């Protein structure tokens, strides 16, 4: 189960972040009303059959969880229900959600867009970190294949540049991302021990 994270002073759960993510994808131009329930059903696999809802407790449970997520996001002013008016021959009427869960259109508030952008940045950082970890594993595997047992950060950095340098604009950006601190943290999980190169050499060697 995903642990709720803090954003702008309050916690957001997994389902709430899912809803924000769906709204962020369609928020062009900003404030555009999104037919959110269709997106939720299709993206997160809520599939009702032709039978009554009461006979489909699992799907009903998932739907109600997202209903609670929407309600809370409205309460903390991240999104708002959008009033869509249907023009009829007699009068204007509000289009409710067809499943009885209130409005079916929602949009991000200005504050909601800030939160959505922050979550998007955090997700990109997580994905980049995962890619970096995989690239590091490949680099170490390549060094092992070359017969290396004790290696320095500079050796790993050169192999990493060959393997993943195309993911950066230039070598300067690559070196800034793969600094010694990042190597020190990430190598703790994938190497057995470390030691100094020599008494008068402060560089570290890592056993792989």
PyMOL commands that set and color helices and strands:
alter all, ss='L'
color gray80, all
select helices_A, chain A and resi 14-25+36-44+53-55+57-75+110-145+153-167+171-177+180-187
alter helices_A, ss='H'
color red, helices_A
select strands_A, chain A and resi 5-7+10-12+34-35+79-81+85-87+92-94+105-108+150-152+194-198+201-207
alter strands_A, ss='S'
color yellow, strands_A
deselect
rebuild
show_as cartoon
